[in-house]
């Protein structure tokens, strides 16, 4: 017997993915926008982390349902990742900030028409914070965000950069934190209880420096490590709960 379709289920809007490219130096940055239509204007911008196997499609499990609820979102592959390709070596934190700004400009997002939220992971969390003053989002969702001292900002990715990370123990002058101290929107921090990549000082620091934020919420996921998105995609109940929490944050930010 065929399944009877509930009228509300049939009327529920779907989300469609539309690919885009943005010229950046010798590269083309490849990305996607999720929206109810192909012409939807993104209100969320997602920035992935620095893992070699990471790409922007890893956030589809969150961006797709949020878009179906009316919050269109975009994400892209940084140089050295996914469809953008190229070499990760030789890029830098500062270069990633410039790449993200190029995508924001392409999407016509900025202080005059700010995104509702930035959603970022690991190294992308640092980049998102660096963009707060330029893009002025009302909400910021950070998954296991990393922090870096100013000396690492322009160092090309490679052995010297890794050595700087290994020897850094004091993050008080982290550029991401300087920007986050000025942030007046809503902040949601998501950590894995078993994260052994991000130093405890960074985990504690992110929650402490957002002193001007309208609200600061922290979600700690028991059993999860640093690879939060892979863990969440294998835990649909936890993923749905987090998606609902992000949706509530976005709804509140819209009213601010």
Buried (B, 14 or more C-beta within 10 A) or exposed (E): EEEEEEEEEEEEEEBBBBEBBBEBEEBBBBBBBBBBEEEBBBBBBBBBBBBEEBBBBBBBBBBBBBBBBBBBBBBBBBBBBBBBEBEBEEBBBBBBBEBBBBBBEBBEBBEEEBBBBBBBBBBBBBBBBBBBEBBBBBBBBBBBBBBBBEEBBEBBBBEEBEEBEEEBEEBEEBBBBBBBBEBEBBBBBBBBEEBEBBBEBBBEBBEEBBEEBBBBBEBEBEEBBBBBBBBBBEBEEBBEBBBEBBBEBBEBBBEE
